[in-house]
Amino acid sequence: NQIAYLGRIAQLTDSVRSTDFITVTWDAVTGATGYNIYVNGGLHTAAPNTTTTLKITGLESNTWYTISVRVKYDINGTDAFSFDTTINSQTD
């Protein structure tokens, strides 16, 4: 479930790009229990709330990717998610 009022990542950046990977970075969100990272719409990684940088490997060179991060919360024992913060990034 994605809920509009839940805090989401303010800024997502592609801090490092290479021919076969992109590293994305974001600021921690207070109250988050984790982060789900999506590449081209598919879940790539479910990361713990201590993660604010992720190297996405195994990518094709000179290719555009849509990368999204969704903040995960625990609301009364149920997982709930923020809306996505998304960037488009190209490998070298």
PERAFEN-V912677 format. One record per backbone hydrogen bond with DSSP energy under -1.0 kcal/mol. CO is the residue of the C=O (numbers start at 1). NH is the residue of the N-H. If there is no record, write none. Layout:
co=(CO:CO)
nh=(NH:NH)
//
This chain:
co=(1:3:13:13:16:18:20:21:22:23:24:25:29:34:35:36:37:37:38:39:42:45:47:48:52:54:56:63:65:66:67:68:69:70:71:72:72:73:75:78:80:81:85:87:89)
nh=(81:6:15:25:23:92:59:18:56:16:54:13:32:72:47:70:44:45:68:42:39:37:35:51:26:24:22:91:89:40:87:38:85:36:82:33:34:80:78:75:73:3:69:67:65)
//
